């Protein structure tokens, strides 16, 4: 729900661990959408908890908009 205003969500994962880490991973359609989501949502409150939103380090280092479009447009 929180990410919908920032465009299509290409992938979403809510890992179920025994550590109660409380994190999720989302892949948005573009770097601009991801940057907007980080700026708008980092530090907001959700159910009484402060939400931290940031880019995943792995993808941030290697993926740019052209790569994202190529991945999205390629058949699986």
GROMACS elastic network, one bead per residue, 0.5 to 0.9 nm:
[ bonds ]
;  ai    aj funct       b0    kb
    1     4     6  0.55689   500
    1     5     6  0.82547   500
    2     5     6  0.72037   500
    2     6     6  0.86122   500
    2    37     6  0.87532   500
    2    41     6  0.80423   500
    3     6     6  0.56159   500
    3     7     6  0.73774   500
    3     8     6  0.84410   500
    3     9     6  0.74667   500
    3    26     6  0.85844   500
    3    28     6  0.85069   500
    3    37     6  0.68695   500
    3    41     6  0.87673   500
    4     7     6  0.56933   500
    4     8     6  0.67992   500
    4     9     6  0.72843   500
    5     8     6  0.85604   500
    5    37     6  0.85075   500
    6     9     6  0.83657   500
    6    28     6  0.78161   500
    6    29     6  0.88535   500
    6    33     6  0.54269   500
    6    34     6  0.75461   500
    6    36     6  0.70579   500
    6    37     6  0.62810   500
    7    28     6  0.69735   500
    7    29     6  0.68588   500
    7    30     6  0.86741   500
    7    33     6  0.67007   500
    8    27     6  0.88437   500
    8    28     6  0.61508   500
    8    29     6  0.59348   500
    8    33     6  0.89928   500
    9    12     6  0.70379   500
    9    26     6  0.69015   500
    9    27     6  0.59443   500
    9    29     6  0.64972   500
   10    26     6  0.75175   500
   10    27     6  0.53461   500
   10    28     6  0.55172   500
   10    29     6  0.62385   500
   10    72     6  0.80531   500
   11    25     6  0.79598   500
   11    26     6  0.55792   500
   11    28     6  0.72652   500
   12    24     6  0.73485   500
   12    25     6  0.56447   500
   12    27     6  0.63929   500
   12    28     6  0.89316   500
   13    23     6  0.89602   500
   13    24     6  0.56767   500
   13    25     6  0.51089   500
   13    26     6  0.64397   500
   14    22     6  0.84172   500
   14    23     6  0.66975   500
   14    25     6  0.65103   500
   14    26     6  0.87597   500
   15    21     6  0.87353   500
   15    22     6  0.84337   500
   15    23     6  0.72537   500
   15    24     6  0.65407   500
   15    25     6  0.82023   500
   16    19     6  0.85956   500
   16    20     6  0.78566   500
   16    21     6  0.87089   500
   16    22     6  0.88400   500
   17    20     6  0.61412   500
   17    21     6  0.72242   500
   17    22     6  0.89424   500
   18    21     6  0.80995   500
   19    22     6  0.84803   500
   20    23     6  0.84864   500
   25    56     6  0.80132   500
   27    30     6  0.85257   500
   27    34     6  0.78749   500
   28    31     6  0.75728   500
   28    33     6  0.63982   500
   28    34     6  0.59778   500
   29    32     6  0.85087   500
   29    33     6  0.67221   500
   29    34     6  0.78515   500
   29    65     6  0.84633   500
   29    68     6  0.72852   500
   29    69     6  0.78752   500
   29    72     6  0.82085   500
   30    33     6  0.52123   500
   30    34     6  0.63742   500
   30    35     6  0.86691   500
   30    64     6  0.82104   500
   30    65     6  0.58403   500
   30    68     6  0.69858   500
   30    69     6  0.80475   500
   31    34     6  0.50225   500
   31    35     6  0.60467   500
   31    36     6  0.85248   500
   31    60     6  0.88824   500
   31    63     6  0.87287   500
   31    64     6  0.69591   500
   31    65     6  0.61241   500
   31    68     6  0.85841   500
   32    35     6  0.50833   500
   32    36     6  0.61101   500
   32    37     6  0.85841   500
   32    65     6  0.86578   500
   33    36     6  0.51286   500
   33    37     6  0.61797   500
   33    38     6  0.86622   500
   34    37     6  0.51090   500
   34    38     6  0.62095   500
   34    39     6  0.86893   500
   34    54     6  0.86704   500
   34    55     6  0.74746   500
   35    38     6  0.51353   500
   35    39     6  0.62157   500
   35    40     6  0.86005   500
   35    54     6  0.85394   500
   35    55     6  0.80522   500
   36    39     6  0.51767   500
   36    40     6  0.60484   500
   36    41     6  0.83879   500
   37    40     6  0.51979   500
   37    41     6  0.57454   500
   37    42     6  0.78706   500
   37    53     6  0.77700   500
   37    54     6  0.86579   500
   38    41     6  0.54636   500
   38    42     6  0.54841   500
   38    52     6  0.84561   500
   38    53     6  0.53104   500
   38    54     6  0.56103   500
   38    55     6  0.74231   500
   39    42     6  0.60065   500
   39    43     6  0.89592   500
   39    53     6  0.81982   500
   39    54     6  0.87259   500
   40    43     6  0.83919   500
   40    44     6  0.79707   500
   40    53     6  0.89363   500
   41    44     6  0.54177   500
   41    45     6  0.86281   500
   41    51     6  0.72259   500
   41    52     6  0.75150   500
   41    53     6  0.62585   500
   42    45     6  0.89493   500
   42    50     6  0.82674   500
   42    51     6  0.59617   500
   42    54     6  0.71829   500
   43    50     6  0.56118   500
   43    51     6  0.52212   500
   43    52     6  0.56140   500
   43    53     6  0.74810   500
   44    49     6  0.82421   500
   44    50     6  0.56724   500
   44    51     6  0.54475   500
   44    52     6  0.76906   500
   45    48     6  0.59098   500
   45    49     6  0.53585   500
   45    51     6  0.58685   500
   46    49     6  0.52497   500
   46    50     6  0.63473   500
   46    51     6  0.65299   500
   47    50     6  0.84638   500
   54    57     6  0.86900   500
   55    58     6  0.86552   500
   55    59     6  0.78019   500
   55    60     6  0.63975   500
   56    59     6  0.58430   500
   56    60     6  0.61026   500
   56    61     6  0.88480   500
   57    60     6  0.51257   500
   57    61     6  0.63388   500
   58    61     6  0.57009   500
   58    62     6  0.68995   500
   58    63     6  0.86509   500
   59    62     6  0.53606   500
   59    63     6  0.54681   500
   59    64     6  0.86887   500
   60    63     6  0.59095   500
   60    64     6  0.78420   500
   61    64     6  0.85167   500
   62    67     6  0.87191   500
   63    66     6  0.80183   500
   63    67     6  0.58053   500
   63    68     6  0.65183   500
   64    67     6  0.53773   500
   64    68     6  0.62112   500
   64    69     6  0.87439   500
   65    69     6  0.61264   500
   65    70     6  0.85437   500
   66    69     6  0.51881   500
   66    70     6  0.61612   500
   66    71     6  0.86230   500
   67    70     6  0.50183   500
   67    71     6  0.61204   500
   67    72     6  0.85559   500
   68    71     6  0.51081   500
   68    72     6  0.60850   500
   68    73     6  0.85125   500
   69    72     6  0.50560   500
   69    73     6  0.59324   500
   69    74     6  0.84007   500
   70    73     6  0.52625   500
   70    74     6  0.60135   500
   71    74     6  0.53787   500
   71    75     6  0.84080   500
   72    75     6  0.80686   500
